[in-house]
């Protein structure tokens, strides 16, 4: 069976666009809408391993003015929680840091 558009003419892959299905286009559009772009967070994500080599966590996303840091498990969350003040202090020293740095911890695969 040929792939046809509404007018009955077959269209090639180059003419369809980058998504093969409508669902893929909707998913991509929603991801772009839901992700906040922030230059400071990009800097944090880039330098995380050099700033905090002994902390088993990573910055996941920037959401509503908060940096979301993902840890592997609940015990790891409790190990990272006492270090939040130190993390905030080091992040405040980076160029372009906001006056107030809020951090959320989230459990998931790192």
Phi, psi and omega in degrees: 000134181280153176272117184236150175268192184298333184265005176089359179265138178289142178241142179276170180299324181294331182273345184279330186108188186274349180251134180274341180224155180297323180300322178295322178293319179294316178301315180296320180295318180293320178297321179292326179287324187275344182265122177276135176268130181212124182295322180296317179296321177300321177294318178298313181297322181291321185260004187305309183296326179283329179283320185229072183290335184264359181263121182274072179205168176211150178289128185263310183198170176246119187220122178053042178079009181240142174270122180264121180250130183259133175241163187284322187209171178297317177299324178291325177299316179291336176283328182276328186307315179295343181268002184298321180297319178293320179297314180298320180296317179292322179292327179294337179280345181289151178293138179082012181289138176289166180296320181242127179248118177253137181233133172249141174257139182226142180265134178175182180290135180263000000 
